Amino acid sequence: MLVVNGVGALFVLSFIRYGLPVSPGPGLIVRDPVSEIIFAVYLGFSAVMILGSAIVMLRFVIRWYVRGGPPTRQEQIMAVRGPLIQSFVYLVLWLIGGVLFVLLIGREMPELMTTTAFTTALAGVVTCGFAYLLGERVMRPVAARALSDGNVDPRIAPSVRLRMGVGLLAGTLVPAIGITLLSFTQLSTHAYAPRSFAWAVLMVAVAMIVSALVTTVLLANQVSTPLRELTQAVTDAQRGDDAQVEVYDGSEVGLLQVGFNQMMADSAERRVLRQLFGQHVGEDVARQALQFGTELGGETRFVAVLFVDMVGSTSVASTKRPADVVALLNQFFNIVIGVVKRHGGFVNKFVGDEALAIFGAPLYRADAPTAALNAARELRAELEAMPEISVGIGVSSGTVVAGNIGSEERFEYTVIGDPVNEAARLTELAKSRPGSVLASSYTVYFASDEEQELWELGELVALRGRTKLTQLAWPRTAQEPSRPPSTQLSAAPKEPSDHGDQQEPNESGIDAEMR
């Protein structure tokens, strides 16, 4: 600030001494030692006032900046509005100095008092405008800390419109007024010699070019820098990064910065919620809910159901520590989820040591039976790496009602229908069979030809709780002796947990035809 005001004062002195178009030659050559001493003393006084006023007005900001922590309202206002207040101090100093300078010039050449007054006033406006724009740039780190909490009030900072006005006034309008006054005086009075007039116009024109360049750079920096940072932040956000921008402006630009940060914070929170939502209900269900909304009720779907249950989980829980049981279950379910996901299925729920997977809902797929049978075979192979546990896997398919059940306050996505019951009973029966995998022949029938070749059809059985007979099928890699078709077997006595499958639906037309 000292340099800016000092350059402005030297320009005024140089223009009055050497640039005024007076006759017979350019400039005022007369020197008065008293005037020079007074001028020098006032420059020193102004320097002290500039530094002293800055310390007095910014003492709150300095104290807070050293102390750290969140700023108070007064500290925030001074950090953002400080450069504008300082520019008014400079304007007062220029006003006092201009009056003094005009009086000193009047002692030498009274006819130049008016010209000196205009020159000092115009130079003071330009200098104060420079000081304000430069002060904002210098105070940017302090303003950034003051606005770091995102609490931006546009009333405490000059607007972008005001800054553009100051830049236009200091960089172009005031020097243009100076040239206009010189030209108007020359046209109306012809008092200036051509050479003197040319030198005066040249000095003002050079000052105008420099001031326009400096103000343009400062104003462009105030606008382009935050826009460039926002553009980079948007690019980072599109790549999935958690982008944030530094808030260092209290005007509309600061509101834009704060708005972007809040938008990214909300987006990150929604992403976390969506991830948690997907982890609890499944990615497909979460994606469908976000895209189409949620409502109670369901729709009829043809699906394949895979049911898997651990054998002897009660004894495991009684002989192991709870933490070890949880770790074992997590390892088991991690394998189940991985296999089901690879085959395009959806793990609908976990109940204790059981898992229910659906193929064909909520996302439709025509090859649901094929995918379920393939997943059952792969799951059995994957679980062989855990010799400490044994499982039963049952696969069924058919028509179900898939949708949200519960209440408006709390509901879940599930499937209800006979295939769910049949898969649960097949799982119980599979626990006592070689290979531990059983499927209904109905499911194998609707699978692809390649998948059918990998399964062997067996006997008809009456599963507990069902009036229809079910023809068993198992992978050829786990063949077991055939039983007469008339043999009726019941599943193990374990009663399955509540999977939304307690209803025993009536026999459908398709099932009757299969029988």
JOVENCOR-V649583 format. One record per backbone hydrogen bond with DSSP energy under -1.0 kcal/mol. NH is the residue of the N-H (numbers start at 1). CO is the residue of the C=O. If there is no record, write none. Layout:
# JOVENCOR-V649583
NH | CO
NH | CO
This chain:
# JOVENCOR-V649583
5 | 1
6 | 2
7 | 3
8 | 4
9 | 5
10 | 6
11 | 7
12 | 8
13 | 9
14 | 10
15 | 11
16 | 12
17 | 13
18 | 14
19 | 15
20 | 15
22 | 20
27 | 20
28 | 17
36 | 32
37 | 33
38 | 34
39 | 35
40 | 36
41 | 37
42 | 38
43 | 39
44 | 40
45 | 41
46 | 42
47 | 43
48 | 44
49 | 45
50 | 46
51 | 47
52 | 48
53 | 49
54 | 50
55 | 51
56 | 52
57 | 53
58 | 54
62 | 58
63 | 59
64 | 60
65 | 61
66 | 62
67 | 63
68 | 64
76 | 72
77 | 73
78 | 74
79 | 75
80 | 76
81 | 77
82 | 78
85 | 81
86 | 82
87 | 83
88 | 84
89 | 85
90 | 86
91 | 87
92 | 88
93 | 89
94 | 90
95 | 91
96 | 92
97 | 93
98 | 94
99 | 95
100 | 96
101 | 97
102 | 98
103 | 99
104 | 100
105 | 101
106 | 102
107 | 103
109 | 105
112 | 109
113 | 110
116 | 112
117 | 113
118 | 114
119 | 115
120 | 116
121 | 117
122 | 118
123 | 119
124 | 120
125 | 121
126 | 122
127 | 123
128 | 124
129 | 125
130 | 126
131 | 127
132 | 128
133 | 129
134 | 130
135 | 131
136 | 132
137 | 133
138 | 134
139 | 135
143 | 139
144 | 140
145 | 141
146 | 142
147 | 143
148 | 145
150 | 147
152 | 150
156 | 153
163 | 159
164 | 160
165 | 161
166 | 162
167 | 163
168 | 164
169 | 165
170 | 166
171 | 167
172 | 168
173 | 168
174 | 169
176 | 172
177 | 173
178 | 174
179 | 175
180 | 176
181 | 177
182 | 178
183 | 179
184 | 180
185 | 181
186 | 182
187 | 183
188 | 184
189 | 185
190 | 186
197 | 193
198 | 194
199 | 195
200 | 196
201 | 197
202 | 198
203 | 199
204 | 200
205 | 201
206 | 202
207 | 203
208 | 204
209 | 205
210 | 206
211 | 207
212 | 208
213 | 209
214 | 210
215 | 211
216 | 212
217 | 213
218 | 214
219 | 215
220 | 216
221 | 217
222 | 218
223 | 219
224 | 220
225 | 221
227 | 223
228 | 224
229 | 225
230 | 226
231 | 227
232 | 228
233 | 229
234 | 230
235 | 231
236 | 232
237 | 233
238 | 234
239 | 235
240 | 237
241 | 236
243 | 241
255 | 251
256 | 252
257 | 253
258 | 254
259 | 255
260 | 256
261 | 257
262 | 258
263 | 259
264 | 260
265 | 261
266 | 262
267 | 263
268 | 264
269 | 265
270 | 266
271 | 267
272 | 268
273 | 269
274 | 270
275 | 271
276 | 272
277 | 273
278 | 274
279 | 275
280 | 276
281 | 277
282 | 278
286 | 282
287 | 283
288 | 284
289 | 285
290 | 286
291 | 287
292 | 288
293 | 289
297 | 404
299 | 402
301 | 400
303 | 398
304 | 359
305 | 396
306 | 357
307 | 394
308 | 355
309 | 392
310 | 353
311 | 390
316 | 312
317 | 313
318 | 314
319 | 315
320 | 316
325 | 321
326 | 322
327 | 323
328 | 324
329 | 325
330 | 326
331 | 327
332 | 328
333 | 329
334 | 330
335 | 331
336 | 332
337 | 333
338 | 334
339 | 335
340 | 336
341 | 337
342 | 338
343 | 339
344 | 341
345 | 340
346 | 358
348 | 356
349 | 356
351 | 354
354 | 351
355 | 308
356 | 349
357 | 306
358 | 346
359 | 304
371 | 367
372 | 368
373 | 369
374 | 370
375 | 371
376 | 372
377 | 373
378 | 374
379 | 375
380 | 376
381 | 377
382 | 378
383 | 379
385 | 382
386 | 383
389 | 386
392 | 309
393 | 436
394 | 307
395 | 438
396 | 305
398 | 303
400 | 301
401 | 416
402 | 299
403 | 414
404 | 297
405 | 412
407 | 410
412 | 405
414 | 403
416 | 401
421 | 417
422 | 418
423 | 419
424 | 420
425 | 421
426 | 422
427 | 423
428 | 424
429 | 425
430 | 426
431 | 427
432 | 429
433 | 430
436 | 433
438 | 393
439 | 473
440 | 395
441 | 471
444 | 440
445 | 441
446 | 442
447 | 444
452 | 448
453 | 449
454 | 451
455 | 452
456 | 474
458 | 472
461 | 470
466 | 463
470 | 461
472 | 459
473 | 439
474 | 456
476 | 454
478 | 475
487 | 484
512 | 508
513 | 509
514 | 510
515 | 511
